[in-house]
Amino acid sequence: MTPAARLSAAIGLIDDLLTQKRPLPNVLKDWGNANRYAGSGDRNAVGNLVHDSLRVKASAAWLMGVREPEAENGRAIVLGMLRRLRGMEPAEIAALCTGERFAPAPLSEAEQTALAAASLEGAPAFVRGDYPDWLDASLERAFGEARVAETAAMAARAPVDLRVNALKIIRLKALEALGHLAPEPTPISPLGLRLLPNAEGRVPHVQSEPAFLKGAVEIQDEGSQLVSLLAGAEAGQQVLDLCAGGGGKTLALASEMNNKGQIFATDSDQRRLAPIHDRLTRAGIRNVQVRTPKNGVMPLDDLVGKMDLVLVDAPCTGAGTWRRHPDAKWRIRPTSLALRVDEQRAVLDHAAGFVRPGGRLVYITCSLLDEENGQQIRAFLERHPGFSVQDLPAEARQRGLAALAECPDCSGLGLLLTPHRTNTDGFFIAALRRAA
């Protein structure tokens, strides 16, 4: 495919996404199946055009003169993205839009003028920050005037971060083992390695590396590594990971505990939990007992009131992962936020019963929204007066993670990591102690 043909394909895909409201991976897969002539390079290039367009959908459309979300269209979004995000000059864009075979139609006079001005003058915050307008009040509550800077940081491509499995290797040796991939130590996590995408947006296929196959490293965003460290798991403890999913944080906790003590890992969705078994074996972890739900019920009655640490990596909107899933921010609806808030309340109340007197309950989301973060903790404390908030900034300093101490959330009840603050995915964490 020519660059112009790739551009046309991306415009068509954005139009499909605007009308169908389907997850982006499904749309790209269907396009690839329907266009078998497109090689891997073509599919990657088209996918990157679509991803980048969704990163800046609102501001790209505004730049092209589209002022109402209902009027957004694939051509305006993709052309505006080329100017705003990729920094292409109007003449470069015009050279791709010739109207010849498979190429987009030539630029109109209005499009040429818009591309030359490249102006967001007068654009509201939700346009400059590229997020749905109905979320503006929530994000203003979370960040105030900084909300544009915080959300605009979501437009950048995310790196691939790896967590070094301390049960098998030290970070220096992992750097050497993966040296041909040019990894860098993560800025904050003492266990992380970072792989940056190339100009085409590609990163190495880590899963085929011997270090990965032998369990020496795991793919895990630095933010996820950091909240796992702040969870405070210690060797010999009894720990419950109540929303373990695929096991990323379970593995991190087990490594922190040096395989001593016991972790009970479970999830309400048996399918999400399925990958954990192979990951535990590969990582050489022996202190995790997986409790698979039966008919949707988690077999945990024997753990009530006995856990030193209960980790709740709660279901959430995923607003902190918009760098990796830019389509998700345009598909989120008020009803889905309300549903998640209800689920979080229920899982927190359920988790409280497993914490022993003097034990710790750690609540984590990958969300930027206060409704899912500080507001949940404040409401939980009202329902459960026997719990109190722990001083996570002080704990971060004690653990050598002083940079995190400067990242309080707007409620003052936890810490909030973001791409703008910490160059990680967005994560909220709060720690609660049950009275002895």
Buried (B, 14 or more C-beta within 10 A) or exposed (E): BEEBBBBBBBBBBBBBBBEEEEBBEEBBEBBBEEEEEBEEEBBBBBBBBBBBBBBBBBBBBBBBBBEEBEEBBBBBBBBBBBBBBEEBEBEEBBEBBBEEEEBBEEBEEEBBEBBEEBEBEEBEBBBBBBBBEEBBEBBBBBBEEBBBBBBBBBBBBBBBBBBBBBBBBEBEEBBEBBEEBEBEBBEBBBBBBBBEBEEEBEBBEBEEBEBBEBBBBBBBBBBBBBBBBBBBBBEEBBBBBBBBBBBBBBBBBBBBBEBEBBBBBBBBEBEBBBEBBEBBEBBBBEBBEBBBBEEEEBEBEEBEEEBBBBBBBBBBBBBBBBBBBBBBBBBBEEEEBEEBBEBBBEBBEBBBEBBBEEBBBBBBBBBBBBBBBBBBBBBBBEEBEEBEBBEBBEBBBEBEBEBBBEBBBBBEBBBBBBBBBBBBBBBBBBBBBBEE
